[in-house]
Amino acid sequence: MSRIRQYRYFARDIGFIAAAISAFVTTSGVAQGPVLAMLDRLEPGQWEVRARPEGSAFKICIDNGRKLIQMRHQGDACRRFVVDDTAEMVTVHYTCPANGYGQTTIRFDNPRLVRLETQGISKGLPFNFSGEARRLGSCR
């Protein structure tokens, strides 16, 4: 077979591969929605996070729902892996180098109320929290 013919076959095969990759990327993008979109439905402002059954509470000012993922590792630069992402629930596992890890599940009740479950290791100690977060109003 001549070199020209070999190059034509090679170019044709590369074209098929490029078209297949393009089709895959295009259809994959259409099938996927925004990651953690449920958290974008939460109203920004002052929220109270309360342990359940009745327990201690603390307040947090959030500009988006993603702040609820790393409550025990706030401000840490952590790597996140989305385990579950639906319209009613998200589960995120995260790892914070030299400071531990955690896994948080947030269940959507409405834009002002979510249920939280989080557990992991922070500063060498285990934590396990179950409760709810409720919007109180604007941040002060």
C-alpha positions as a Python dict, from the first residue, in 0.01 Angstrom:
ca = {
    (1, 'M'): (0, 0, 0),
    (2, 'S'): (134, 343, -88),
    (3, 'R'): (213, 604, 175),
    (4, 'I'): (-57, 837, 43),
    (5, 'R'): (-323, 570, 83),
    (6, 'Q'): (-200, 494, 439),
    (7, 'Y'): (-227, 864, 528),
    (8, 'R'): (-580, 876, 387),
    (9, 'Y'): (-690, 581, 600),
    (10, 'F'): (-519, 734, 902),
    (11, 'A'): (-690, 1072, 843),
    (12, 'R'): (-1026, 898, 796),
    (13, 'D'): (-984, 703, 1122),
    (14, 'I'): (-885, 1019, 1309),
    (15, 'G'): (-1195, 1192, 1169),
    (16, 'F'): (-1421, 910, 1293),
    (17, 'I'): (-1261, 921, 1637),
    (18, 'A'): (-1296, 1301, 1657),
    (19, 'A'): (-1663, 1280, 1554),
    (20, 'A'): (-1732, 1009, 1814),
    (21, 'I'): (-1566, 1209, 2091),
    (22, 'S'): (-1753, 1523, 1988),
    (23, 'A'): (-2086, 1338, 1990),
    (24, 'F'): (-2012, 1187, 2331),
    (25, 'V'): (-1915, 1523, 2483),
    (26, 'T'): (-2220, 1696, 2334),
    (27, 'T'): (-2471, 1436, 2455),
    (28, 'S'): (-2303, 1405, 2796),
    (29, 'G'): (-2333, 1779, 2847),
    (30, 'V'): (-2702, 1778, 2761),
    (31, 'A'): (-2783, 1491, 2996),
    (32, 'Q'): (-2610, 1651, 3296),
    (33, 'G'): (-2752, 1944, 3489),
    (34, 'P'): (-2558, 2185, 3706),
    (35, 'V'): (-2370, 2008, 3984),
    (36, 'L'): (-2537, 2048, 4326),
    (37, 'A'): (-2817, 2259, 4177),
    (38, 'M'): (-3041, 2181, 4475),
    (39, 'L'): (-2813, 2392, 4695),
    (40, 'D'): (-2863, 2688, 4462),
    (41, 'R'): (-3234, 2683, 4554),
    (42, 'L'): (-3159, 2773, 4917),
    (43, 'E'): (-3212, 3138, 5011),
    (44, 'P'): (-2900, 3325, 5122),
    (45, 'G'): (-2900, 3486, 5465),
    (46, 'Q'): (-2875, 3404, 5836),
    (47, 'W'): (-2941, 3036, 5908),
    (48, 'E'): (-2971, 2849, 6235),
    (49, 'V'): (-2828, 2498, 6242),
    (50, 'R'): (-2982, 2289, 6520),
    (51, 'A'): (-2898, 1935, 6629),
    (52, 'R'): (-3186, 1687, 6637),
    (53, 'P'): (-3329, 1554, 6857),
    (54, 'E'): (-3347, 1887, 7038),
    (55, 'G'): (-2997, 2007, 7098),
    (56, 'S'): (-2751, 2287, 7063),
    (57, 'A'): (-2775, 2540, 6783),
    (58, 'F'): (-2547, 2788, 6612),
    (59, 'K'): (-2600, 3057, 6351),
    (60, 'I'): (-2424, 3088, 6019),
    (61, 'C'): (-2448, 3347, 5744),
    (62, 'I'): (-2446, 3184, 5400),
    (63, 'D'): (-2442, 3331, 5053),
    (64, 'N'): (-2514, 2988, 4898),
    (65, 'G'): (-2607, 2640, 5015),
    (66, 'R'): (-2262, 2498, 4946),
    (67, 'K'): (-2144, 2653, 5275),
    (68, 'L'): (-2344, 2383, 5456),
    (69, 'I'): (-2132, 2102, 5312),
    (70, 'Q'): (-1820, 2163, 5523),
    (71, 'M'): (-1958, 2285, 5854),
    (72, 'R'): (-1675, 2124, 6053),
    (73, 'H'): (-1410, 2227, 5802),
    (74, 'Q'): (-1519, 2585, 5725),
    (75, 'G'): (-1252, 2781, 5542),
    (76, 'D'): (-1042, 2472, 5468),
    (77, 'A'): (-941, 2405, 5109),
    (78, 'C'): (-1089, 2057, 5066),
    (79, 'R'): (-1128, 1827, 4766),
    (80, 'R'): (-1491, 1730, 4708),
    (81, 'F'): (-1646, 1424, 4548),
    (82, 'V'): (-2019, 1431, 4473),
    (83, 'V'): (-2169, 1097, 4577),
    (84, 'D'): (-2537, 1175, 4510),
    (85, 'D'): (-2692, 1477, 4338),
    (86, 'T'): (-3069, 1494, 4290),
    (87, 'A'): (-3332, 1767, 4309),
    (88, 'E'): (-3419, 1668, 4667),
    (89, 'M'): (-3087, 1552, 4814),
    (90, 'V'): (-2711, 1588, 4775),
    (91, 'T'): (-2433, 1385, 4935),
    (92, 'V'): (-2076, 1510, 4916),
    (93, 'H'): (-1760, 1343, 5047),
    (94, 'Y'): (-1468, 1578, 5105),
    (95, 'T'): (-1105, 1547, 5212),
    (96, 'C'): (-908, 1829, 5373),
    (97, 'P'): (-530, 1766, 5362),
    (98, 'A'): (-382, 1750, 5715),
    (99, 'N'): (-718, 1833, 5876),
    (100, 'G'): (-946, 1533, 5817),
    (101, 'Y'): (-1245, 1453, 5601),
    (102, 'G'): (-1621, 1436, 5607),
    (103, 'Q'): (-1934, 1330, 5428),
    (104, 'T'): (-2246, 1545, 5431),
    (105, 'T'): (-2599, 1469, 5314),
    (106, 'I'): (-2839, 1761, 5274),
    (107, 'R'): (-3211, 1692, 5215),
    (108, 'F'): (-3429, 1969, 5072),
    (109, 'D'): (-3758, 2051, 5245),
    (110, 'N'): (-3801, 2402, 5104),
    (111, 'P'): (-3577, 2702, 5020),
    (112, 'R'): (-3568, 2794, 5392),
    (113, 'L'): (-3533, 2450, 5555),
    (114, 'V'): (-3300, 2154, 5498),
    (115, 'R'): (-3208, 1842, 5695),
    (116, 'L'): (-2839, 1774, 5751),
    (117, 'E'): (-2633, 1467, 5832),
    (118, 'T'): (-2256, 1495, 5845),
    (119, 'Q'): (-1980, 1281, 5988),
    (120, 'G'): (-1606, 1245, 5960),
    (121, 'I'): (-1279, 1344, 6128),
    (122, 'S'): (-1178, 1699, 6218),
    (123, 'K'): (-845, 1783, 6387),
    (124, 'G'): (-796, 1416, 6469),
    (125, 'L'): (-1134, 1372, 6637),
    (126, 'P'): (-1449, 1205, 6501),
    (127, 'F'): (-1772, 1399, 6459),
    (128, 'N'): (-2127, 1294, 6379),
    (129, 'F'): (-2406, 1551, 6346),
    (130, 'S'): (-2770, 1516, 6253),
    (131, 'G'): (-3004, 1812, 6248),
    (132, 'E'): (-3168, 2082, 6044),
    (133, 'A'): (-3082, 2424, 5909),
    (134, 'R'): (-3352, 2690, 5899),
    (135, 'R'): (-3328, 3038, 5744),
    (136, 'L'): (-3390, 3312, 6000),
    (137, 'G'): (-3360, 3623, 5783),
    (138, 'S'): (-3097, 3855, 5641),
    (139, 'C'): (-2739, 3850, 5766),
    (140, 'R'): (-2653, 4125, 6012),
}
